[in-house]
Amino acid sequence: MRDLNPVNGLPFSQNARPFLYGGELDAVAAVLDSGQYGHGEVTEHFERAVADLLGVPDVVAVASGTAALHMALAVANIGPGDEVIVPSMTFCATVQAIRACGARARFAEVSPDTLCITGRDVMDTLTPSTRAVVPVLYGGRAADLSDIHETLADRGIAIVEDAAHAFGSRYGGGRVGAAGLLTCFSFGPIKNVTCGQGGALVPRTPEEAMRVRRMRLLGMAESPAERARSASYRVEGFGVRAHLSQINAAIGLAQLANFPVLEAKRKQLWRQYESALTSVSGVRLVDVDVDRSVPSLCAVRVPDRDRVFHALQACGIGAGVHYPPNHLQPAFARWHRPLPVTERIGEEILTLPFHQLMGADEVRTVVSALEGALR
Ligand SMILES: *Cc1c(COP(=O)(O)O)cnc(C)c1O
């Protein structure tokens, strides 16, 4: 039997990695045999499976989380001259999606305990040009802005959630994505569920769903199946090449079939870290609200982070930094404003190896190496 998840070295030498459950190989082979690699039935089955899991009427699958964010902002009519509030503490993809629309990013602080933006942070950052807010569900934790939903709606400010970390997490009475907001997911290689590469967006209305379905296929009105039977096609608006290939959708479907296993495993792993870290002084664990979340990473704040990072790397432990703040990046320098809380977090943040090939033994090894590095 072929080893599905071969480890090169020790499991904790990688900060994150995908996990295969076994159905992926046959599912991909079936698509390869079909000769239909573009958007197709398998993609639509994947959309249905995601919608069912989230408990929402519809989901639009796209090529990546970044494309989902870009198209979500575009269907929310964000464009040149508009200002979009975004936490600086996020992956650069969130900010590039704003830039792709021609809009301006206005960087906001986050709570130092959760690394998620709060209603307070948004209100402190708002200007008369603000047209959208993109909360990032850091580590898998729902970002609760319900205290300002009404205020934002009154001012015509859209919420586009970056839930790249939070697939399967709970919010209110349902899953993240089911609260009536435009919510974007990533199914990239190291996310909770992977398609290899992929993403999805939860539209707010059938009209919005239709617009995104058109936009992801270069603005063409006909589906690929309709085009195959027609002598022409109509291009009806702005579009990008961002459909989800059937090859990627097949991987995602096989992964989703194992969702309960991954949900339990990722919660268990995070709790193992939580209990192992209680005895380590000088380390602050970033809380993900594990009872409600499917964690996607284990982040801590430590003094002298760069030294600790290199000490762990030297022991073969795949420490990471999620993330260097975006307002300090050259590409986004024009939107720089001082953000003292985020700057401090940016110097302290460290992510520990977190993926499904790890177990209690690996967590203990990582935590004792961390203890050693802190001494
Ligand atoms: C991964 C990620 C994205 C982008 O998703 P891709 O599928 O890699 O394009 C956006 N935001 C955050 C917070 C992410 O972690």
The ligand as an SDF file (V2000), in Angstrom:
LIG
                    3D

 15 15  0  0  0  0  0  0  0  0999 V2000
   -4.6780   31.6450    2.5320 C   0  0  0  0  0  0  0  0  0  0  0  0
   -5.2410   32.9830    2.8390 C   0  0  0  0  0  0  0  0  0  0  0  0
   -5.8160   33.8050    1.8450 C   0  0  0  0  0  0  0  0  0  0  0  0
   -5.7210   33.5140    0.3850 C   0  0  0  0  0  0  0  0  0  0  0  0
   -6.1700   32.2870   -0.0200 O   0  0  0  0  0  0  0  0  0  0  0  0
   -5.4900   31.5940   -1.3050 P   0  0  0  0  0  0  0  0  0  0  0  0
   -6.3740   30.4180   -1.5430 O   0  0  0  0  0  0  0  0  0  0  0  0
   -4.0970   31.2510   -0.9240 O   0  0  0  0  0  0  0  0  0  0  0  0
   -5.5480   32.5870   -2.4220 O   0  0  0  0  0  0  0  0  0  0  0  0
   -6.4000   34.9870    2.2300 C   0  0  0  0  0  0  0  0  0  0  0  0
   -6.4190   35.3750    3.5160 N   0  0  0  0  0  0  0  0  0  0  0  0
   -5.8710   34.6360    4.4950 C   0  0  0  0  0  0  0  0  0  0  0  0
   -5.9670   35.1220    5.9060 C   0  0  0  0  0  0  0  0  0  0  0  0
   -5.2480   33.4260    4.1960 C   0  0  0  0  0  0  0  0  0  0  0  0
   -4.6800   32.7030    5.1700 O   0  0  0  0  0  0  0  0  0  0  0  0
  1  2  1  0
  2  3  1  0
  2 14  2  0
  3  4  1  0
  3 10  2  0
  4  5  1  0
  5  6  1  0
  6  7  2  0
  6  8  1  0
  6  9  1  0
 10 11  1  0
 11 12  2  0
 12 13  1  0
 12 14  1  0
 14 15  1  0
M  END
$$$$
